[in-house]
Amino acid sequence: MANQISNISPKILVIITLISIVFNNYFRPIDAEETGKALIESTCKKTQYPEECISALESNPGSFTANLTGLTRIAVEKSASKLVETLHIVETLVLNATNYLTWGFLVNCRDTYNISVPQIQRGLQAFDQLKFDKSYKSVEAVNNAVIGCDRQGWTLPILTQVNRALFRLTKDTMMILHLLF
């Protein structure tokens, strides 16, 4: 047996080694081992709004050392923060509304967003318990709240802008969460 192994040409051993390396690198799940900017970019390429996804995740320094699960948690946190930020803007618009119809529309949006805050907080808790499907549903509820607010038909430029940002972030977060299923 030892004589058979020693009879193998060194060239064949090199070729077998190279094939093995290429094969292993090609079929290895990259996301499982990637971290940093490479993981952010490869993950965000799978979303609907990759540039905005990259920008949101890179704004958190923890993203650069996170694995896919950690990066996803950061995306859910970003969605929760953006929801609260949007809620504050809507509350300001409610206080400054100049007519009853606009005020009523804004109150409806505000109330919908108010309901979404505890939902996404429960989604973060579910995420920490590795219940990614429940976390997904909480982010989806926020996304649906944005759609509901927009469907009322009012066109206030500032509201349109913040709703678009929240919609896109939650949509991308849902796509990233789906990678964990």
Disulfide bonds with the S-S distance in Angstrom:
Cys44-Cys53 2.05
Cys109-Cys149 1.97
